[in-house]
Amino acid sequence: MRKIKFRAWDKATKNGWIPKPIKQMIYFNVYCPPEYLGVTYDEEGTWKRRFEIMQYTGLKDQVGEAIYEGDILYRTVIISLIGSDMPKRTVGEYLEVVFRDDYAGFFIGETPLHGYVGATVDIHTKCKCTDVEVIGNIYENPELLEDNT
């Protein structure tokens, strides 16, 4: 059976944890008024969430750490051209885990997440690569993805 877990990012305190009302809502299906979940309204009447909820993907990285939606993964790819005198080159990649509603699954770009986890060969280039490792998330370490674009 698939284990369903969540974690939350508190935008106000900039802290990753699961507050008690969210735990109650998730684990016990208890109705929580929006203000308990940190929902506020701006001047136009549009609501804003205080917490970002991230779901566990069901997969773990190379060191056994759980991979959640919003995590940033790192791996290296060893690029070599067969029949060329060019030396091998190692390139580091930062990958963002997202949930895609159109496919109802966890993806990195257009590729399902499971194509990256546990892989020793890149599914696109067929070059050797290392397994992925969680090195942060989009809330604590957004600069990792900014440098990668």
DSSP file with accessible surface (Angstrom, degrees, kcal/mol):
  #  RESIDUE AA STRUCTURE BP1 BP2  ACC     N-H-->O    O-->H-N    N-H-->O    O-->H-N    TCO  KAPPA ALPHA  PHI   PSI    X-CA   Y-CA   Z-CA
    1    1 A M              0   0  236      0, 0.0     2,-0.3     0, 0.0     0, 0.0   0.000 360.0 360.0 360.0 139.5    0.0    0.0    0.0
    2    2 A R        -     0   0  144      1,-0.1     2,-0.5     2,-0.0    56,-0.0  -0.518 360.0-131.0 -74.8 133.1    1.2    3.5   -0.9
    3    3 A K        -     0   0  141     -2,-0.3     2,-0.6    55,-0.1    -1,-0.1  -0.750  17.3-154.2 -87.4 122.6    2.1    5.7    2.1
    4    4 A I        +     0   0   89     -2,-0.5     2,-0.3    51,-0.0    53,-0.1  -0.887  25.4 160.7-102.1 116.8    0.5    9.1    1.8
    5    5 A K        -     0   0   55     -2,-0.6    51,-2.7    51,-0.2     2,-0.3  -0.947  16.9-165.3-133.0 157.0    2.4   11.8    3.8
    6    6 A F  E     -A   55   0A  46     -2,-0.3     2,-0.3    49,-0.2    49,-0.2  -0.929   5.7-168.3-135.6 159.5    2.5   15.6    3.6
    7    7 A R  E     -A   54   0A  50     47,-2.1    47,-3.2    -2,-0.3     2,-0.3  -0.934  15.6-141.9-138.8 163.8    4.7   18.4    4.9
    8    8 A A  E     -A   53   0A   1     -2,-0.3     9,-1.7    45,-0.2     2,-0.5  -0.950   4.9-145.2-131.1 150.2    4.0   22.1    4.9
    9    9 A W  E     -AB  52  16A  17     43,-2.3    43,-2.2    -2,-0.3     2,-0.8  -0.970  17.2-144.9-112.8 121.2    6.0   25.3    4.4
   10   10 A D  E  >> -AB  51  15A   1      5,-3.0     4,-1.6    -2,-0.5     5,-1.1  -0.793   8.9-166.0 -88.7 110.4    4.9   28.2    6.6
   11   11 A K  T  45S+     0   0   85     39,-2.8    -1,-0.2    -2,-0.8    40,-0.1   0.817  85.2  54.5 -66.2 -30.6    5.4   31.3    4.5
   12   12 A A  T  45S+     0   0   70     38,-0.3    -1,-0.2     1,-0.2    39,-0.1   0.932 122.4  24.7 -71.5 -45.7    5.1   33.6    7.5
   13   13 A T  T  45S-     0   0   78      2,-0.2    -2,-0.2     0, 0.0    -1,-0.2   0.516  98.7-130.0 -96.0  -6.7    7.8   32.0    9.6
   14   14 A K  T  <5 +     0   0  153     -4,-1.6     2,-0.4     1,-0.2    -3,-0.2   0.936  63.9 132.9  53.5  52.5    9.8   30.5    6.7
   15   15 A N  E   < -B   10   0A  86     -5,-1.1    -5,-3.0     2,-0.1     2,-0.8  -0.986  56.9-132.6-135.3 139.4    9.8   27.2    8.4
   16   16 A G  E     +B    9   0A  42     -2,-0.4     2,-0.3    -7,-0.2    -7,-0.2  -0.840  56.8 108.6 -96.5 110.9    9.1   23.7    7.1
   17   17 A W        -     0   0   98     -9,-1.7    -9,-0.2    -2,-0.8    -2,-0.1  -0.964  67.1-103.4-164.9 171.3    6.8   21.8    9.4
   18   18 A I        -     0   0   33     -2,-0.3    -2,-0.1   -11,-0.1    35,-0.0  -0.913  35.2-142.3-111.0 107.8    3.2   20.5    9.7
   19   19 A P     >  -     0   0    6      0, 0.0     4,-2.3     0, 0.0     3,-0.5  -0.326  25.4-108.7 -66.4 153.9    1.1   22.7   12.0
   20   20 A K  H  > S+     0   0  150      1,-0.2     4,-2.7     2,-0.2     5,-0.2   0.880 115.3  52.5 -55.1 -46.5   -1.4   20.9   14.2
   21   21 A P  H  > S+     0   0   36      0, 0.0     4,-2.3     0, 0.0    -1,-0.2   0.905 111.2  48.3 -60.6 -34.3   -4.6   22.0   12.4
   22   22 A I  H  > S+     0   0    3     -3,-0.5     4,-2.9     2,-0.2     5,-0.3   0.921 109.8  52.3 -71.0 -38.9   -3.2   20.8    9.1
   23   23 A K  H  X>S+     0   0  103     -4,-2.3     4,-3.0     1,-0.2     5,-0.6   0.937 110.8  48.3 -58.2 -45.7   -2.2   17.5   10.7
   24   24 A Q  H  X5S+     0   0   69     -4,-2.7     4,-1.8     1,-0.2     6,-1.2   0.931 112.8  47.7 -61.5 -44.2   -5.8   17.1   12.0
   25   25 A M  H  X5S+     0   0   68     -4,-2.3     4,-0.7     4,-0.2    -2,-0.2   0.933 119.1  39.2 -63.7 -43.2   -7.2   17.9    8.6
   26   26 A I  H  <5S+     0   0   46     -4,-2.9    -2,-0.2     2,-0.1    -3,-0.2   0.955 126.8  30.1 -73.6 -50.3   -4.9   15.5    6.7
   27   27 A Y  H  <5S+     0   0  118     -4,-3.0    -3,-0.2    -5,-0.3    -2,-0.2   0.807 133.6  26.5 -85.8 -29.9   -4.8   12.6    9.1
   28   28 A F  H  <<S-     0   0  148     -4,-1.8    -3,-0.2    -5,-0.6    -1,-0.2   0.409  94.3-126.5-115.8   2.1   -8.3   12.8   10.8
   29   29 A N     <  +     0   0  144     -4,-0.7     2,-0.4    -5,-0.4    -4,-0.2   0.893  49.8 164.8  53.9  41.6  -10.3   14.5    8.1
   30   30 A V        -     0   0   66     -6,-1.2     2,-0.3    -9,-0.1    -1,-0.2  -0.753  41.5-115.5 -90.1 134.6  -11.4   17.2   10.6
   31   31 A Y        -     0   0  182     -2,-0.4    -1,-0.0    -7,-0.0    -6,-0.0  -0.518  33.5-168.3 -69.2 130.7  -13.0   20.3    9.1
   32   32 A C        -     0   0   11     -2,-0.3     5,-0.1   -10,-0.0    -1,-0.0  -0.986  23.3-119.6-120.9 128.0  -10.8   23.3    9.9
   33   33 A P    >>  -     0   0   30      0, 0.0     3,-1.4     0, 0.0     4,-0.9  -0.308  33.5-110.0 -59.3 149.4  -12.0   26.9    9.3
   34   34 A P  G >4>S+     0   0   45      0, 0.0     5,-2.3     0, 0.0     3,-0.8   0.849 115.8  60.7 -54.4 -35.4   -9.8   28.7    6.8
   35   35 A E  G >45S+     0   0  126      1,-0.3     3,-1.0     3,-0.2    -3,-0.0   0.825  99.5  56.7 -66.5 -26.4   -8.3   31.0    9.5
   36   36 A Y  G <45S+     0   0  147     -3,-1.4    -1,-0.3     1,-0.2   -14,-0.2   0.800 106.0  51.1 -70.2 -27.5   -6.9   28.0   11.3
   37   37 A L  G <<5S-     0   0   33     -4,-0.9    14,-0.5    -3,-0.8    13,-0.5   0.338 124.2-104.5 -90.8   5.8   -5.1   27.0    8.2
   38   38 A G  T < 5 +     0   0   11     -3,-1.0     2,-0.4     1,-0.3    12,-0.2   0.728  65.4 156.4  82.4  20.1   -3.6   30.5    7.8
   39   39 A V      < +     0   0   22     -5,-2.3     2,-0.3    10,-0.2    -1,-0.3  -0.687  15.1 177.1 -82.5 128.2   -5.9   31.6    5.0
   40   40 A T  E     -C   48   0B  84      8,-2.6     8,-3.5    -2,-0.4     2,-0.4  -0.855  22.8-129.0-125.2 165.3   -6.1   35.4    4.8
   41   41 A Y  E     -C   47   0B 146     -2,-0.3     6,-0.2     6,-0.3     2,-0.1  -0.930  16.1-145.5-117.6 138.7   -7.9   37.8    2.5
   42   42 A D    >   -     0   0   33      4,-2.4     3,-1.7    -2,-0.4     6,-0.0  -0.233  43.3 -80.8 -89.3-172.9   -6.4   40.8    0.7
   43   43 A E  T 3  S+     0   0  172      1,-0.3    -1,-0.0     2,-0.1    -2,-0.0   0.814 129.5  52.8 -61.2 -32.8   -8.1   44.1   -0.1
   44   44 A E  T 3  S-     0   0  141      2,-0.1    -1,-0.3     1,-0.0     3,-0.1   0.482 119.1-107.8 -82.4  -3.4   -9.7   42.6   -3.3
   45   45 A G  S <  S+     0   0   51     -3,-1.7     2,-0.4     1,-0.3    -2,-0.1   0.561  73.4 140.6  87.4   8.4  -11.2   39.7   -1.3
   46   46 A T        -     0   0   79      1,-0.0    -4,-2.4    -5,-0.0    -1,-0.3  -0.689  50.3-125.6 -84.3 135.3   -8.9   37.2   -2.8
   47   47 A W  E     -C   41   0B 136     -2,-0.4     2,-0.4    -6,-0.2    -6,-0.3  -0.559  20.4-160.3 -85.7 147.5   -7.7   34.6   -0.3
   48   48 A K  E     -C   40   0B 120     -8,-3.5    -8,-2.6    -2,-0.2     2,-0.3  -0.983  13.8-131.6-124.6 137.7   -4.0   33.9    0.3
   49   49 A R        -     0   0  116     -2,-0.4   -10,-0.2   -10,-0.2   -11,-0.1  -0.690   8.8-163.2 -89.9 140.3   -2.6   30.7    1.8
   50   50 A R  S    S+     0   0   93    -13,-0.5   -39,-2.8    -2,-0.3     2,-0.4   0.796  77.5  53.6 -85.3 -32.3   -0.1   30.9    4.6
   51   51 A F  E     -A   10   0A  15    -14,-0.5     2,-0.6   -41,-0.2   -41,-0.2  -0.848  66.5-152.2-110.5 139.3    1.0   27.3    4.2
   52   52 A E  E     -A    9   0A  31    -43,-2.2   -43,-2.3    -2,-0.4     2,-0.4  -0.950  19.6-147.3-104.4 121.7    2.2   25.4    1.1
   53   53 A I  E     -A    8   0A  56     -2,-0.6     2,-0.4   -45,-0.2   -45,-0.2  -0.773  12.8-167.0 -93.4 133.0    1.3   21.7    1.4
   54   54 A M  E     -A    7   0A   4    -47,-3.2   -47,-2.1    -2,-0.4     2,-0.3  -0.977  10.6-141.3-123.2 131.6    3.8   19.3   -0.3
   55   55 A Q  E     -A    6   0A  39     -2,-0.4    14,-2.6   -49,-0.2   -49,-0.2  -0.694  20.6-112.4 -95.3 144.8    3.0   15.6   -0.9
   56   56 A Y  E     -D   68   0C  18    -51,-2.7    12,-0.2    -2,-0.3   -51,-0.2  -0.502  19.6-148.0 -69.6 135.0    5.4   12.7   -0.5
   57   57 A T  E     -     0   0C  15     10,-2.7    49,-0.1     2,-0.3    -1,-0.1   0.637  33.8-117.0 -81.5 -16.3    6.1   11.1   -3.9
   58   58 A G  E    S+     0   0C  35      9,-0.4     2,-0.3     1,-0.3    10,-0.1   0.428  83.4 101.7  91.3  -0.5    6.6    7.6   -2.6
   59   59 A L  E     -     0   0C  55      8,-0.5     8,-2.5     6,-0.0    -1,-0.3  -0.816  56.4-150.4-117.5 158.4   10.2    7.6   -3.7
   60   60 A K  E     -D   66   0C 112     -2,-0.3     6,-0.2     6,-0.2    58,-0.1  -0.915  16.7-121.4-126.5 154.1   13.5    8.1   -1.9
   61   61 A D    >   -     0   0    8      4,-2.4     3,-1.8    -2,-0.3    72,-0.2  -0.077  47.7 -77.2 -82.5-171.1   16.8    9.5   -3.1
   62   62 A Q  T 3  S+     0   0   95     70,-2.2    71,-0.1     1,-0.3    -1,-0.1   0.722 132.1  45.3 -64.5 -22.0   20.2    7.7   -3.1
   63   63 A V  T 3  S-     0   0   97      2,-0.1    -1,-0.3    71,-0.0    70,-0.1   0.300 122.6-100.6-104.5   8.6   20.7    8.2    0.7
   64   64 A G  S <  S+     0   0   43     -3,-1.8     2,-0.3     1,-0.3    -2,-0.1   0.570  71.3 146.8  88.8  10.8   17.2    7.1    1.6
   65   65 A E        -     0   0   95      1,-0.1    -4,-2.4    69,-0.0    -1,-0.3  -0.637  53.9-109.4 -83.0 135.8   15.7   10.6    2.1
   66   66 A A  E     -D   60   0C  18     -2,-0.3     2,-0.5    -6,-0.2    -6,-0.2  -0.344  27.6-135.3 -63.5 139.2   12.0   10.9    1.2
   67   67 A I  E     -     0   0C   0     -8,-2.5   -10,-2.7     4,-0.0    -8,-0.5  -0.883  25.2-172.6-101.5 125.0   11.3   13.0   -2.0
   68   68 A Y  E >   -D   56   0C  29     -2,-0.5     3,-2.0   -12,-0.2   -12,-0.2  -0.783  36.3 -87.1-112.7 158.3    8.4   15.5   -1.7
   69   69 A E  T 3  S+     0   0   56    -14,-2.6    29,-0.2    -2,-0.3     3,-0.1  -0.366 118.0  30.8 -55.7 136.0    6.7   17.7   -4.2
   70   70 A G  T 3  S+     0   0    4     27,-2.6    68,-2.5     1,-0.3    -1,-0.3   0.349  89.1 134.7  90.6  -6.3    8.7   21.0   -4.4
   71   71 A D  E <   -E  137   0D   1     -3,-2.0    26,-2.5    66,-0.2     2,-0.5  -0.387  51.5-135.2 -72.8 154.1   12.1   19.3   -3.6
   72   72 A I  E     -EF 136  96D   0     64,-2.9    63,-2.7    24,-0.2    64,-0.9  -0.958  22.3-162.6-110.0 123.8   15.2   20.2   -5.6
   73   73 A L  E     -EF 134  95D   0     22,-3.3    22,-3.0    -2,-0.5     2,-0.4  -0.750   2.2-153.8-104.9 154.3   17.2   17.1   -6.6
   74   74 A Y  E     +EF 133  94D  70     59,-2.2    59,-1.5    -2,-0.3     2,-0.3  -0.975  21.0 154.6-128.6 141.8   20.8   17.1   -7.8
   75   75 A R  E     - F   0  93D   2     18,-1.7    18,-3.1    -2,-0.4     2,-0.4  -0.972  31.4-127.3-153.2 163.3   22.7   14.6  -10.0
   76   76 A T  E     - F   0  92D  29     -2,-0.3    54,-2.4    16,-0.2     2,-0.4  -0.919  13.7-156.3-115.4 145.8   25.7   14.6  -12.3
   77   77 A V  E     -GF 129  91D   8     14,-2.8    14,-2.8    -2,-0.4     2,-0.8  -0.979  10.9-143.3-120.3 131.4   25.7   13.5  -15.9
   78   78 A I  E     -GF 128  90D  56     50,-3.1    50,-0.6    -2,-0.4     2,-0.5  -0.859  19.4-158.8 -97.4 109.6   29.0   12.3  -17.5
   79   79 A I  E     + F   0  89D  55     10,-3.6    10,-2.6    -2,-0.8     2,-0.3  -0.791  20.4 161.4 -95.0 124.9   28.9   13.5  -21.2
   80   80 A S        -     0   0   51     -2,-0.5     2,-0.6     8,-0.2     8,-0.1  -0.995  31.3-139.9-142.5 139.6   31.2   11.7  -23.6
   81   81 A L    >   -     0   0   99     -2,-0.3     3,-1.7     5,-0.3     5,-0.2  -0.894  25.3-129.9-101.1 117.1   31.0   11.6  -27.4
   82   82 A I  T 3  S+     0   0  172     -2,-0.6     3,-0.1     1,-0.3    -2,-0.0  -0.424  92.5  17.2 -66.7 133.8   31.8    8.1  -28.8
   83   83 A G  T 3  S+     0   0   86      1,-0.3     2,-0.3    -2,-0.1    -1,-0.3   0.592 104.6 113.2  81.4  10.7   34.5    8.2  -31.5
   84   84 A S    <   -     0   0   46     -3,-1.7    -1,-0.3     2,-0.2    -3,-0.1  -0.839  67.2-139.9-115.1 152.7   35.6   11.7  -30.5
   85   85 A D        +     0   0  170     -2,-0.3    -1,-0.1    -3,-0.1    -3,-0.1   0.443  67.7 118.7 -85.2  -0.8   38.8   12.9  -29.0
   86   86 A M        -     0   0  121     -5,-0.2    -5,-0.3     1,-0.1    -2,-0.2  -0.436  69.6-116.4 -67.6 136.2   37.0   15.2  -26.7
   87   87 A P        -     0   0  113      0, 0.0    -1,-0.1     0, 0.0    -6,-0.1  -0.332  36.9 -90.3 -69.6 156.9   37.5   14.5  -23.0
   88   88 A K        -     0   0  144     -8,-0.1     2,-0.4   -10,-0.0    -8,-0.2  -0.358  42.7-153.8 -63.6 147.1   34.6   13.4  -20.9
   89   89 A R  E     -F   79   0D 157    -10,-2.6   -10,-3.6    -3,-0.1     2,-0.5  -0.990   5.4-145.9-129.6 134.6   32.7   16.2  -19.2
   90   90 A T  E     -F   78   0D  91     -2,-0.4     2,-0.4   -12,-0.2   -12,-0.2  -0.888  17.1-171.2-102.5 127.1   30.7   16.1  -16.0
   91   91 A V  E     -F   77   0D  46    -14,-2.8   -14,-2.8    -2,-0.5     2,-0.3  -0.966  13.8-141.2-120.9 131.0   27.7   18.3  -15.8
   92   92 A G  E     -F   76   0D  30     -2,-0.4     2,-0.4   -16,-0.2   -16,-0.2  -0.722  16.8-160.6 -90.4 140.9   25.6   18.9  -12.6
   93   93 A E  E     -F   75   0D  58    -18,-3.1   -18,-1.7    -2,-0.3     2,-0.5  -0.978  10.9-155.6-124.5 136.5   21.8   19.2  -12.9
   94   94 A Y  E     -F   74   0D  72     -2,-0.4     2,-0.4   -20,-0.2   -20,-0.2  -0.951  20.5-167.9-106.6 126.4   19.3   20.7  -10.5
   95   95 A L  E     -F   73   0D  14    -22,-3.0   -22,-3.3    -2,-0.5     2,-0.5  -0.960  12.5-145.7-124.4 131.5   15.9   19.2  -10.9
   96   96 A E  E     -F   72   0D  71     -2,-0.4     2,-0.5   -24,-0.2    13,-0.4  -0.817  13.6-139.1 -99.0 130.3   12.6   20.4   -9.5
   97   97 A V        +     0   0    0    -26,-2.5   -27,-2.6    -2,-0.5     2,-0.3  -0.755  30.8 172.9 -87.9 123.1    9.9   17.9   -8.5
   98   98 A V  E     -I  107   0E  45      9,-2.6     9,-3.3    -2,-0.5     2,-0.6  -0.937  32.9-126.4-129.0 152.8    6.4   19.0   -9.5
   99   99 A F  E     -I  106   0E  65     -2,-0.3     2,-0.7     7,-0.2     7,-0.2  -0.884  24.6-152.5 -95.9 126.3    3.0   17.4   -9.5
  100  100 A R  E >>> -I  105   0E  39      5,-3.2     5,-1.4    -2,-0.6     4,-1.1  -0.891   9.4-164.1-104.8 114.7    1.4   17.6  -12.9
  101  101 A D  T 345S+     0   0  141     -2,-0.7     3,-0.2     1,-0.2    -1,-0.2   0.854  88.0  63.0 -62.1 -35.4   -2.4   17.6  -12.8
  102  102 A D  T 345S+     0   0  106      1,-0.2    -1,-0.2     2,-0.1    -2,-0.0   0.770 120.5  23.3 -65.6 -23.3   -2.6   16.8  -16.5
  103  103 A Y  T <45S-     0   0  144     -3,-0.8    -1,-0.2     2,-0.2    -2,-0.2   0.381 100.6-129.6-118.3  -0.5   -0.9   13.4  -15.9
  104  104 A A  T  <5S+     0   0   75     -4,-1.1     2,-0.3     1,-0.2    -3,-0.2   0.920  72.5  90.3  50.6  53.1   -1.8   13.0  -12.2
  105  105 A G  E   <S-I  100   0E  17     -5,-1.4    -5,-3.2    -7,-0.0     2,-0.4  -0.978  82.4 -83.7-163.0 174.1    1.8   12.3  -11.2
  106  106 A F  E     +I   99   0E  29     -2,-0.3     7,-2.6    -7,-0.2     8,-0.3  -0.765  51.2 173.9 -92.7 132.2    5.1   13.6  -10.1
  107  107 A F  E     -IJ  98 112E  19     -9,-3.3    -9,-2.6    -2,-0.4     2,-0.5  -0.888  38.1-144.3-135.9 160.2    7.4   14.9  -12.9
  108  108 A I  E >  S- J   0 111E  10      3,-2.9     3,-2.2    -2,-0.3     2,-0.3  -0.975  84.0 -49.7-120.8 106.0   10.7   16.6  -13.6
  109  109 A G  T 3  S-     0   0   50     -2,-0.5     4,-0.1   -13,-0.4   -11,-0.1  -0.458 122.6 -22.5  64.3-122.2    9.8   18.7  -16.7
  110  110 A E  T 3  S+     0   0  142     -2,-0.3    -1,-0.3    -3,-0.1    -3,-0.0   0.373 122.4  88.9 -98.6   2.8    8.1   16.4  -19.1
  111  111 A T  E <  S-J  108   0E  14     -3,-2.2    -3,-2.9     1,-0.0     5,-0.1  -0.860  83.1-110.9-109.0 134.3    9.6   13.2  -17.7
  112  112 A P  E >   -J  107   0E  44      0, 0.0     3,-1.8     0, 0.0     4,-0.3  -0.288  28.3-121.3 -58.6 143.3    8.1   11.1  -14.8
  113  113 A L  G >> S+     0   0    3     -7,-2.6     3,-2.4     1,-0.3     4,-1.5   0.863 108.9  65.6 -55.8 -38.3   10.1   11.3  -11.6
  114  114 A H  G 34 S+     0   0  137     -8,-0.3    -1,-0.3     1,-0.3    -7,-0.1   0.724  89.3  68.1 -64.3 -15.4   10.6    7.5  -11.5
  115  115 A G  G <4 S+     0   0   16     -3,-1.8    -1,-0.3     1,-0.2     8,-0.3   0.675 108.4  37.4 -72.8 -15.7   12.7    7.9  -14.7
  116  116 A Y  T X4 S+     0   0   17     -3,-2.4     3,-1.3    -4,-0.3    16,-0.5   0.742  95.3  89.5-102.9 -34.3   15.3    9.8  -12.6
  117  117 A V  T 3< S+     0   0   32     -4,-1.5     3,-0.1     1,-0.3   -56,-0.1  -0.540 106.4   0.8 -75.5 124.3   15.3    7.9   -9.3
  118  118 A G  T 3  S+     0   0   51     -2,-0.4    -1,-0.3     1,-0.3     2,-0.2   0.488  96.8 143.5  81.2   3.7   17.7    5.0   -9.1
  119  119 A A    <   +     0   0   17     -3,-1.3    -1,-0.3     1,-0.1     3,-0.1  -0.525  31.6 177.6 -80.9 141.7   19.0    5.7  -12.7
  120  120 A T  S    S+     0   0  104     -2,-0.2     9,-2.2     1,-0.2     2,-0.4   0.376  76.5  52.8-114.6  -4.9   22.6    5.2  -13.7
  121  121 A V  B    S-H  128   0D  65      7,-0.3     7,-0.2   -44,-0.0    -1,-0.2  -0.999  91.4-116.5-131.6 130.4   21.9    6.1  -17.3
  122  122 A D     >  -     0   0    7      5,-3.3     4,-1.9    -2,-0.4     5,-0.1  -0.464  18.8-142.2 -65.9 131.0   20.2    9.3  -18.4
  123  123 A I  T  4 S+     0   0   64     -8,-0.3    -1,-0.1    -2,-0.2    -7,-0.1   0.711  96.1  41.3 -71.7 -17.6   16.9    8.4  -20.1
  124  124 A H  T  4 S+     0   0  112      3,-0.1    -1,-0.2     1,-0.0    -2,-0.0   0.886 129.3  21.3 -94.1 -47.3   17.3   11.2  -22.7
  125  125 A T  T  4 S-     0   0   82      2,-0.1    -2,-0.2     3,-0.0     3,-0.1   0.591  89.3-132.4 -99.0 -14.6   21.0   11.2  -23.7
  126  126 A K     <  +     0   0  147     -4,-1.9     2,-0.2     1,-0.2    -3,-0.1   0.667  60.0 139.8  65.4  19.0   21.9    7.6  -22.6
  127  127 A C        -     0   0   22      1,-0.1    -5,-3.3    -5,-0.1    -1,-0.2  -0.572  62.5 -93.6 -85.7 156.7   25.0    9.1  -20.8
  128  128 A K  E     +GH  78 121D 141    -50,-0.6   -50,-3.1    -7,-0.2     2,-0.3  -0.383  53.1 171.5 -66.9 147.0   26.1    7.7  -17.5
  129  129 A C  E     -G   77   0D  12     -9,-2.2   -52,-0.2   -52,-0.3     2,-0.2  -0.960  31.0-109.7-150.0 166.0   24.8    9.7  -14.5
  130  130 A T        -     0   0   56    -54,-2.4   -11,-0.1    -2,-0.3     3,-0.1  -0.595  43.7 -95.2 -92.4 160.5   24.6    9.5  -10.7
  131  131 A D        -     0   0   36     -2,-0.2   -55,-0.2     1,-0.1   -14,-0.1  -0.344  51.5 -93.6 -68.7 157.8   21.4    8.8   -8.8
  132  132 A V        -     0   0    0    -16,-0.5   -70,-2.2   -57,-0.1     2,-0.4  -0.365  36.3-163.3 -76.3 154.5   19.5   11.9   -7.6
  133  133 A E  E     -E   74   0D  72    -59,-1.5   -59,-2.2   -72,-0.2     2,-0.4  -0.998  23.8-119.3-137.9 134.9   19.9   13.4   -4.1
  134  134 A V  E     +E   73   0D  11     -2,-0.4   -61,-0.2   -61,-0.2     3,-0.1  -0.616  37.6 165.5 -72.8 124.0   17.6   15.8   -2.3
  135  135 A I  E     -     0   0D  63    -63,-2.7     2,-0.3    -2,-0.4   -62,-0.2   0.390  59.4 -45.9-120.1  -0.7   19.5   19.0   -1.7
  136  136 A G  E     -E   72   0D  12    -64,-0.9   -64,-2.9     6,-0.0    -1,-0.3  -0.986  57.4 -96.0 165.6-165.4   16.7   21.5   -0.8
  137  137 A N  E  >  -E   71   0D  10    -66,-0.3     4,-2.6    -2,-0.3   -66,-0.2  -0.923  35.6-101.0-142.7 169.4   13.3   22.7   -1.8
  138  138 A I  T  4 S+     0   0   42    -68,-2.5   -67,-0.1    -2,-0.3   -68,-0.1   0.667 117.9  49.9 -68.5 -15.3   11.8   25.5   -3.8
  139  139 A Y  T  4 S+     0   0   69    -69,-0.2    -1,-0.2     2,-0.1   -68,-0.0   0.863 120.4  30.4 -90.7 -39.6   11.0   27.5   -0.7
  140  140 A E  T  4 S+     0   0  108      1,-0.2    -2,-0.2    -3,-0.1     3,-0.1   0.774 133.8  27.3 -88.2 -30.3   14.3   27.4    1.2
  141  141 A N    ><  +     0   0   40     -4,-2.6     3,-1.5     1,-0.1     4,-0.5  -0.295  63.1 144.2-131.1  52.0   16.6   27.2   -1.8
  142  142 A P  T >>  +     0   0   52      0, 0.0     4,-1.4     0, 0.0     3,-0.9   0.801  68.2  72.2 -64.2 -23.2   15.0   28.9   -4.9
  143  143 A E  H 3> S+     0   0   86      1,-0.2     4,-1.7     2,-0.2     5,-0.2   0.772  84.7  67.5 -64.3 -23.1   18.5   30.2   -6.0
  144  144 A L  H <4 S+     0   0   32     -3,-1.5     4,-0.4     1,-0.2    -1,-0.2   0.890 105.8  40.4 -63.8 -37.0   19.5   26.7   -7.0
  145  145 A L  H <> S+     0   0   30     -3,-0.9     4,-0.6    -4,-0.5     3,-0.4   0.796 107.6  62.2 -81.8 -29.0   17.0   26.7   -9.8
  146  146 A E  H >< S+     0   0  126     -4,-1.4     3,-0.7     1,-0.2    -2,-0.2   0.892 105.0  47.4 -63.8 -38.8   17.7   30.3  -10.8
  147  147 A D  T 3< S+     0   0  134     -4,-1.7    -1,-0.2     1,-0.2    -2,-0.2   0.707 107.2  59.8 -72.7 -20.1   21.3   29.5  -11.7
  148  148 A N  T 34        0   0   74     -4,-0.4    -1,-0.2    -3,-0.4    -2,-0.2   0.577 360.0 360.0 -88.1 -11.4   20.1   26.4  -13.7
  149  149 A T    <<        0   0  160     -3,-0.7    -3,-0.0    -4,-0.6    -4,-0.0  -0.373 360.0 360.0 -88.4 360.0   17.9   28.2  -16.2
